[in-house]
Structures are given as structure tokens and as C-alpha cells.
Amino acid sequence: MIWVTWQQHRFEALIAAAMLTILALLMLPTGLDMAANLQQSGLAACIDHSNALGACAAIREGFQERYVDLEKYFGITLTALPALVGVFFGAPLIAREVEQGTHRLAWTQSVTRLRWATVKLAAATTVVVLSWTAIVLLTMWWHGPLDQLHGGPFDAFDIEGIAPVSYALFAFGLGVAVGSIIRRTVPAMALTLGLFAGLRLGIEHWLRPEYAPARVITWDTLADKRPAFQGAWVFSTQLMDRFNHVLSDAQIQALFRQAPGGPTAVNQYLHDLGIRHAVFYQPADRFWAFQGIEAALFTVLAVLLLGLALYWVKRRIV
């Protein structure tokens, strides 16, 4: 059964190996270049001596400008890759066989439908986990100089740590479950993509900030500059009144309609009313705790979806 599964899905395994090879060929030279530039430009020394960061602003800006596009494009690619696991690997795994009727041949060869599905899912899950573990390790090495620049890895939360492996596992489980239920490859691929994107974005924007109570820093509108949040995840900037109530958009618009002209006059006006700037953030030292929470959440969802797929194969597919 394992040999048959390999014969059926060796193409997907080879695609995973090819994808990892291509990523390595792209990331190794650029990663080595970033690491070398971090040392040769003197930026590493600036980061090690945080009191010298002001004097090294030009070096920091130069480094960031040199690699900003590279960071953006790799970030987009690596964030999107787990969805492709669900669409092109998970959704067709069972749906294609049921659609073509080849599952009936397997079930007539003294192989129970549960064993057939379990072996297929176990083999494919192993490939997904191992492939994504390798990709994440490569990404964390590659992104290391940028993490030093930003003061921590929160800016790369979706592509570093243990959560990205769970994203890929969840996408795979979602694709398998949807494919088992729909039994049509193309519709299953489309639905998998939509469901994965919706859930990922929903958790990122609404649930993730609530994993732990946010910290808040406020400062006066007349202050010369805002506090530094090195390595933190800043997810909300608001205006707050003297009673620590966050102002709504309507209240802010009303305030600015009544404010005198000119930035200095506006800031003085807000100061006189007791209005302060407020930033809600998660500190850098919560990165791994948040990673653990999100990885556990997506792993549990993946296990439930794979269990649903096995149930559907055993009870509903004929």
C-alpha cells in the first residue's frame, strides 16, 4: 500500500523537493549577502550598542532600502505557499481518485477503505511536515539579519517559527476534507483556497491580537517624538482622552473640525483637552508564546479536518 501511494503521488513529492531546492538556490546567496553586509556596514555593531542607534540611522536606512524589496517579495511568496499545499496537494488527494473512480479498484484489492485513506494521508502529511520544517529553518536563517535590524521576529510572524508548519498542515487537512466531501477536484481546490485565506486573515487580524492582553503606551501630543517599540508588534495607534477612553473616528473628526490651524496649534489644542497618543502593542518577548498558541490552534484544526476526511471516506463515499 505504501509503494502504491508513492507511485500515485511521487509527482507531488518531487514538486515539494523541487520547490525546496528553488527556494534554497534563491535564499542562500541573498542570505549570505545580507549577513555579510550587516557586518561590513557596521550595522551589527550599532545594533549591539543600542545607545548608538541614533548615530547609525543612515546605515540602518541604507541597509533597509537595499533589501526592502527582497524582504517584501520573499515575504509574500512564503506567506502564500501554505495555501498552495491545500489547493494543489490536499484538495486533489482523494477528490481526484473519487472523481475518476480509481478508489474502487483499490478497495477490491483486499484493502479496506479506511486503511487506503489512512496510508495516503499519513504519507502525505509526513511530506508536508518535513518539507515545511525545512522551509521554515531556511527562512529563519535567511531572515536573521532583518530580525536583528527590526529588533525581533514579530515582523516575520507568518513565515518564521513553528506556526508556518501548522499553516501548511492545516491547508493540507482543509484541502483533503473539502475534496472528500465535494468529490470534484477543481471546485474543491477553489473552495479550499477561499476557506484557507478567510480563516488565516480572520485569525491574524481579529484573534491573534487577543492571545494576551495588549500593552498600552501613551504620550503627550506636545512630545517631540513617540516612544520606540523595538521588535514589538504595534497593531493599533489611537487617540485617548484623560479618562483613558479611546476616541472614535467621529469624535476625532469633531475635535479636528474645532481645532485651530497649523500642526503646533492642533497639538496644543489636544494637549489642553487632555488628549494623548496611545499605542497598543505586543512586546517582542511574546513572540514564541504567540507562535505556540497559533501553531496549536491550526494543528488542532488540521487534525480535526483529517479526521473528518477519514470519517467521510469510511461512511459516505461509495
C-alpha positions in Angstrom: 0.0 0.0 0.0 2.8 2.4 0.8 4.5 1.6 -2.5 1.3 2.2 -4.4 0.8 5.5 -2.6 4.3 6.6 -3.5 3.7 5.6 -7.2 0.5 7.6 -7.2 1.8 10.7 -5.5 5.5 10.8 -6.3 4.9 13.7 -8.6 3.7 15.8 -5.7 6.7 14.7 -3.6 9.0 15.7 -6.4 7.3 19.1 -6.7 7.9 19.6 -3.0 11.5 18.7 -3.4 11.9 21.0 -6.4 10.2 23.9 -4.6 12.6 23.5 -1.6 15.6 23.4 -4.0 14.5 26.5 -5.8 13.9 28.4 -2.5 17.4 27.3 -1.3 19.0 28.4 -4.6 17.4 31.8 -4.2 17.8 32.3 -0.5 21.3 31.1 0.1 23.1 33.8 -2.0 20.9 36.6 -0.8 21.0 35.4 2.8 24.8 35.3 2.7 24.9 38.8 1.1 22.6 40.2 3.8 24.7 38.6 6.6 27.9 39.9 5.1 26.5 43.4 4.6 25.2 43.5 8.2 28.8 43.1 9.4 30.7 45.1 6.8 28.4 48.1 7.0 28.9 48.4 10.8 25.2 47.9 11.4 25.7 44.8 13.6 27.9 46.9 15.9 25.2 49.6 16.0 22.6 47.0 17.0 24.8 45.6 19.7 25.2 49.0 21.2 21.7 50.3 21.3 22.8 53.7 22.5 24.5 54.3 19.2 21.4 53.7 17.1 20.8 57.4 16.5 24.3 57.8 15.1 23.8 54.8 12.8 20.5 55.9 11.4 22.0 56.4 7.9 23.5 52.9 7.9 20.1 51.4 9.0 18.3 53.3 6.3 20.7 52.2 3.7 20.5 48.5 4.7 16.7 48.7 4.8 16.5 50.4 1.4 18.8 47.8 -0.1 16.8 44.8 1.0 13.2 46.2 1.4 12.0 44.8 -2.0 13.7 41.5 -1.4 12.1 41.2 2.1 8.7 42.1 0.7 8.7 39.7 -2.3 10.0 36.7 -0.3 7.5 37.5 2.5 4.6 37.5 0.1 5.8 34.3 -1.5 6.4 32.4 1.7 3.1 33.6 3.2 1.2 32.3 0.2 2.9 28.9 -0.1 0.9 27.1 2.5 -2.3 27.8 0.6 -0.8 26.1 -2.4 -0.3 23.0 -0.3 -4.0 22.8 0.3 -5.0 23.7 -3.2 -2.6 21.6 -5.3 -1.7 18.8 -2.8 -4.6 18.4 -0.3 -7.7 19.0 -2.4 -6.9 16.5 -5.2 -5.6 13.8 -2.9 -8.9 12.0 -2.5 -11.2 14.1 -4.7 -9.3 13.2 -7.9 -9.4 9.4 -7.2 -13.1 9.5 -6.4 -13.8 11.7 -9.4 -12.0 9.2 -11.6 -13.4 6.1 -9.9 -9.9 4.6 -9.2 -10.7 4.3 -5.5 -13.0 1.4 -6.2 -10.1 -0.6 -7.7 -8.1 -0.1 -4.6 -10.9 -1.3 -2.4 -11.3 -4.5 -4.4 -7.7 -5.5 -3.7 -8.2 -6.7 -0.1 -7.6 -3.1 1.1 -10.2 -1.5 3.3 -11.2 2.0 2.5 -10.0 3.2 6.0 -6.6 1.7 5.5 -6.4 3.1 2.0 -7.2 6.6 3.2 -5.0 6.4 6.4 -1.9 5.3 4.5 -2.4 8.0 1.9 -2.9 10.7 4.5 0.0 9.5 6.7 2.4 9.6 3.8 1.3 12.9 2.5 1.2 14.5 6.0 4.8 13.4 6.6 5.9 15.0 3.3 4.1 18.3 4.2 5.6 18.5 7.7 9.1 17.6 6.7 9.1 20.0 3.7 7.7 22.9 5.7 10.1 22.3 8.6 13.0 22.6 6.1 11.5 25.7 4.5 11.0 27.4 7.9 14.5 26.6 9.1 15.9 28.0 5.8 13.7 31.1 6.2 14.7 31.8 9.8 18.4 31.7 8.8 17.7 33.9 5.8 15.7 36.4 7.7 18.1 36.6 10.6 19.8 39.8 9.6 16.4 41.5 9.1 15.3 40.3 12.5 18.3 41.9 14.0 17.5 45.1 12.2 13.9 45.1 13.4 14.8 44.1 16.9 12.9 40.8 16.8 11.0 38.4 14.5 7.4 39.7 15.1 7.6 41.4 11.6 8.0 38.0 10.1 5.5 36.1 12.3 3.8 34.4 9.4 7.0 32.9 7.9 9.2 32.2 10.9 8.8 30.0 14.0 6.6 26.9 14.3 3.3 28.4 13.2 4.1 28.3 9.4 4.4 24.5 9.6 0.9 24.3 11.2 -0.4 26.6 8.4 0.8 24.2 5.8 -0.6 21.2 7.8 -4.0 23.0 8.2 -4.1 23.9 4.5 -3.4 20.2 3.6 -6.1 19.0 6.0 -8.6 21.5 4.8 -8.0 20.5 1.2 -8.3 16.8 1.9 -11.6 17.3 3.9 -13.1 19.6 1.3 -12.1 17.3 -1.5 -13.5 14.2 0.3 -16.9 16.0 0.7 -17.2 17.7 -2.7 -15.5 14.8 -4.7 -14.7 17.2 -7.5 -11.2 18.3 -7.9 -11.5 21.8 -9.3 -14.3 23.1 -7.1 -12.5 21.6 -4.1 -9.4 23.5 -5.0 -11.3 26.8 -5.3 -13.2 26.3 -2.0 -10.0 25.3 -0.2 -8.3 28.5 -1.3 -11.2 30.7 -0.2 -11.7 29.0 3.2 -8.0 29.0 4.0 -7.5 32.7 3.1 -10.6 33.7 5.0 -9.6 31.8 8.2 -6.0 32.8 8.1 -6.8 36.5 7.7 -9.5 36.4 10.3 -7.3 34.8 12.9 -4.4 37.2 12.0 -6.4 40.4 12.3 -9.0 39.6 15.0 -7.9 36.7 17.1 -4.1 37.0 17.2 -4.0 40.4 19.0 -6.1 38.9 21.7 -3.8 35.9 22.6 -2.6 38.1 25.5 -3.7 41.4 26.9 -2.2 44.2 24.9 0.2 46.7 26.5 -0.5 50.4 26.0 1.9 53.3 26.0 0.6 56.9 25.9 2.4 60.1 25.3 1.6 63.8 25.2 0.7 65.4 21.9 3.4 68.1 22.6 6.2 65.4 22.9 9.0 65.7 20.3 8.9 62.1 19.3 7.0 58.9 20.0 8.4 56.1 22.2 10.4 53.3 20.5 8.9 49.9 20.1 12.0 47.9 19.0 10.9 44.4 17.9 7.3 44.8 19.2 4.1 44.2 17.2 2.3 47.5 17.1 -1.2 46.8 15.9 -3.2 49.9 16.8 -2.4 53.7 17.2 -5.2 55.7 18.7 -6.1 58.9 20.5 -7.1 58.6 24.1 -8.8 61.1 26.4 -7.9 62.0 30.0 -10.2 59.2 31.3 -8.3 56.6 29.2 -11.2 56.2 26.7 -10.2 55.5 23.1 -11.7 58.2 20.8 -14.0 57.1 18.0 -13.5 58.3 14.4 -16.5 60.6 14.8 -15.1 62.1 18.0 -11.7 62.7 16.3 -13.2 64.3 13.3 -15.3 66.6 15.6 -12.1 67.6 17.5 -10.2 68.4 14.4 -13.1 70.5 13.0 -12.9 72.7 16.1 -9.1 72.8 16.3 -7.1 75.9 15.2 -5.0 75.7 12.1 -1.3 74.5 12.0 0.2 71.3 13.5 1.6 73.1 16.6 -1.7 74.8 17.4 -3.6 71.5 16.9 -1.2 69.6 19.2 -1.5 72.4 21.8 -5.3 72.2 21.5 -5.3 68.4 22.0 -2.9 68.8 25.0 -5.2 71.4 26.6 -8.1 68.9 26.3 -6.0 66.1 27.9 -5.9 64.1 24.6 -2.9 61.8 24.3 -1.5 59.5 21.7 -1.9 55.8 22.6 -0.2 52.7 21.0 -1.5 49.2 21.7 1.2 46.6 21.1 2.5 43.1 22.0 6.1 43.1 23.2 8.8 41.3 21.4 9.3 38.7 24.2 5.8 37.3 23.5 6.8 36.1 20.0 7.3 32.4 20.9 4.2 32.3 23.2 2.1 33.6 20.3 3.7 31.2 17.9 2.9 28.3 20.2 -0.8 29.4 20.6 -1.3 29.8 16.9 0.6 26.6 16.0 -1.6 24.6 18.4 -4.7 26.2 17.1 -4.0 25.4 13.4 -2.7 21.9 14.3 -5.9 21.0 16.2 -7.9 22.3 13.2 -5.8 20.2 10.9 -6.2 17.0 12.9 -10.0 17.5 13.1 -10.2 18.1 9.3 -8.1 15.0 8.6 -10.3 13.0 11.0 -13.4 14.3 9.1 -11.9 13.2 5.9 -11.3 9.7 7.2 -14.8 9.5 8.5 -16.2 10.7 5.2 -14.2 8.1 3.3 -15.3 5.3 5.6 -19.0 6.2 5.8 -20.1 8.4 2.9 -18.0 7.6 -0.2 -19.2 4.7 -2.3 
